[in-house]
């Protein structure tokens, strides 16, 4: 005798099975979404590291532990400016004058200030880029965790539905057993 066909009209087997499968599928999908969101977050790691490095450089600049004179751009601009002033001073015949020395000093200070400000702004932009990447990574991770939370809730709701269906089934089965037993009394 096929008990499945006999018991199926009582409503237990299909409903319980589908509720449990639906809950499991929801959890599986949520775990896949979390893995994808974690991969998205991890892809931003380089940007967050770049931002952290730039923030460290900003801190060094603000505390006086940064030497702009070692920057290749500063060196190139200072050399070009010095060469231009030297050529102009030589043409005017005042290379050894006080005015020439003042002009060289002003040039160095102007190039230093310009490059310091430019470098500060570059570091500030990179630090902002890193902060934005970190915020986006955190949002990705939060979305992944939320998906798993919802998937877990759906999983247990499916399990609960299956348990409820089984409880109804056993109640119906017990009722049939009692009715059947009353025939023999």
C-alpha positions in Angstrom: 0.0 0.0 0.0 1.3 3.5 -0.9 0.9 5.5 2.3 2.0 8.7 0.6 -1.1 8.7 -1.6 -3.3 7.9 1.3 -1.8 10.6 3.6 -1.4 13.3 1.0 -5.1 14.3 1.0 -4.6 15.3 4.6 -2.5 18.2 3.4 0.8 17.6 5.1 3.4 16.4 2.7 3.4 19.0 -0.2 2.8 22.1 1.9 5.5 21.2 4.5 7.9 20.3 1.7 7.4 23.5 -0.2 7.6 25.7 2.9 10.9 24.1 4.0 12.3 24.3 0.4 11.3 27.9 0.0 13.0 28.9 3.3 16.2 27.0 2.3 16.2 28.7 -1.1 15.8 32.1 0.5 18.7 31.4 2.8 20.9 30.1 -0.1 20.2 33.2 -2.2 20.9 35.5 0.8 24.3 33.8 1.4 25.2 34.2 -2.3 24.2 37.9 -2.1 26.4 38.3 1.0 29.3 36.7 -0.8 28.8 39.1 -3.7 28.6 42.1 -1.5 31.7 41.0 0.4 33.6 40.7 -3.0 32.4 44.2 -3.9 33.6 45.5 -0.6 37.0 43.8 -0.9 37.4 45.2 -4.4 37.6 48.7 -2.8 40.5 47.7 -0.5 43.2 49.4 -2.6 41.3 52.7 -2.6 40.8 52.6 1.2 44.5 51.9 1.6 45.4 54.8 -0.7 43.1 57.0 1.4 44.7 55.8 4.6 48.2 56.5 3.3 47.2 60.0 2.1 45.6 60.7 5.5 48.9 59.7 7.1 50.8 62.1 4.8 48.3 64.9 5.7 49.0 64.3 9.4 52.8 64.5 8.7 52.3 67.7 6.8 50.3 69.3 9.6 52.8 68.2 12.2 55.8 69.5 10.2 57.2 66.0 9.4 56.9 66.4 5.7 59.7 67.6 3.4 58.3 69.1 0.2 61.9 69.7 -1.0 62.3 66.0 -1.7 59.3 66.1 -4.1 60.5 65.8 -7.7 57.9 68.4 -8.9 59.3 70.9 -6.5 62.9 70.2 -7.5 62.1 70.5 -11.2 60.2 73.8 -10.8 62.9 75.2 -8.6 65.6 74.2 -11.1 63.7 75.7 -14.0 63.0 78.9 -12.2 66.6 79.2 -11.0 67.9 78.6 -14.6 65.5 81.3 -15.9 66.5 83.9 -13.3 70.2 83.1 -13.8 69.8 83.6 -17.6 68.0 86.9 -17.0 70.5 88.0 -14.4 73.4 87.2 -16.7 71.8 89.0 -19.6 71.3 92.1 -17.4 74.7 91.8 -15.8 73.6 91.6 -12.2 74.2 87.9 -11.2 76.1 88.8 -8.1 73.8 91.6 -7.0 71.6 91.7 -3.9 68.5 92.0 -6.1 69.4 88.7 -7.8 69.8 87.0 -4.5 66.4 88.4 -3.3 64.8 87.2 -6.5 66.2 83.7 -6.0 64.9 83.6 -2.4 61.5 84.8 -3.5 61.4 82.3 -6.2 62.2 79.4 -3.8 59.6 80.6 -1.3 56.9 80.9 -4.0 57.6 77.5 -5.5 57.8 75.9 -2.0 54.4 77.4 -1.0 52.8 76.5 -4.3 54.0 72.9 -4.2 53.2 72.5 -0.5 49.6 73.7 -1.2 49.3 71.5 -4.2 50.6 68.4 -2.4 48.3 69.1 0.6 45.3 69.3 -1.8 46.3 66.1 -3.6 46.6 64.2 -0.2 43.2 65.7 0.9 41.5 64.5 -2.3 43.0 61.0 -2.0 42.0 60.8 1.7 38.5 61.7 0.7 38.6 59.1 -2.1 39.6 56.5 0.5 37.0 57.6 3.0 34.3 57.3 0.3 35.5 53.8 -0.7 35.4 52.7 2.9 31.9 54.0 3.3 30.8 52.2 0.1 32.5 49.0 1.3 30.7 49.3 4.7 27.4 49.7 2.8 28.1 46.6 0.7 28.8 44.6 3.8 25.7 45.9 5.6 23.6 44.9 2.6 25.1 41.5 2.6 24.4 41.0 6.3 20.9 42.3 5.9 20.3 39.8 3.1 21.5 36.9 5.3 19.4 38.2 8.2 16.3 38.2 6.0 17.2 34.9 4.4 17.6 33.3 7.8 14.3 34.7 8.9 12.7 33.2 5.8 14.4 29.9 6.4 13.0 29.6 9.9 9.6 30.9 8.8 9.6 28.0 6.3 10.6 25.6 9.0 7.9 26.9 11.2 5.3 26.6 8.5 6.5 23.0 7.9 6.1 22.3 11.6 2.7 23.8 11.7 1.6 21.7 8.7 2.9 18.6 10.4 1.1 19.5 13.5 -2.2 19.9 11.6 -1.5 16.6 9.8 -1.0 14.7 13.0 -4.1 16.3 14.5 -6.1 15.2 11.4 -4.5 11.7 11.6 -5.3 11.5 15.3 -8.9 12.6 14.6 -9.2 9.8 12.0 -7.7 7.3 14.4 -10.2 8.3 17.1 -13.1 8.1 14.7 -11.9 4.8 13.4 -11.4 3.4 16.9 -15.0 4.5 17.8 -16.3 2.2 15.1 -14.9 -0.7 17.1 -16.2 0.4 20.5 
